[in-house]
Amino acid sequence: MTTTVYDATQIDPRWWSWEGMHGGWVAGAALTAVRDSYAGGDRPVRSLTTHYLAPVGTGPLRFSGTAPATGRRTATCLFTGHQDGEPVVLGSALFGHGRGGPAHAGLTAPEVPEPVDCLPVELPADLALFARQLEIRPATADLPLAGGPRAVLVAWVRFRDDRPVDAAAVATLADVLPPALYARWHTPRPVPTAEMTVHFTDALDDGPAHGWSLVRIRTDHAGGGWAVDDSAVWSADRRLLAAARQARVVREPLTPQTAAGTMNS
């Protein structure tokens, strides 16, 4: 197998989150780096798995990849991302042509008001600097750090730069809301993603979506210092774009001094 090394991906520091770059943004950057070489320019991505080995800093991120399985309809890519010579991210992407087959819509969008009827919320910059790149409008009564009964958050989200909602953007959106446990808590704490897998639907086969996306995240289980979060992204017209699942580490709350040191490091 031939290993391909890509031009360094330049980190956008505006996508900072807690102690490193936003995990969804990193996943989208990885997909962008490997997509053209292994998708052949016409195979849509079907799944993307990203393992986060260490926090990604603001220096250049260099990806390398191999394609151990490439056929007429599908291609699989294994990739690694390095910073300062050390691996910080590794994962895989599966690309595949569309084909005829039965349709089933088992994961439907929740019944919520339209974005114009939802009030925007500003996430604290010291916890989620990246949120300044987004407009977030909670669509239910569940709010971050409100101490509610459910570990679930649902919100309309759109990029402030009006970028097309392609697969890389959808990977970002799948991780863009706070961890769902925040809906039950009053005090923030780091809950970094250790692994995330995003499954993309055929809704993106004909091109990207645009404008608002409806995002839902919920915690299916938490215990032993770990949590399993399940998320989904729908287009403005309620078409499912992707379903994702991630394993998260639940850490102790940070003191204000520690949080400030983390942001300034």
Order of alpha helices (4+ residues) and beta strands (2+ residues): beta-beta-beta-alpha-beta-beta-beta-beta-beta-beta-alpha-beta-beta-beta-beta-alpha
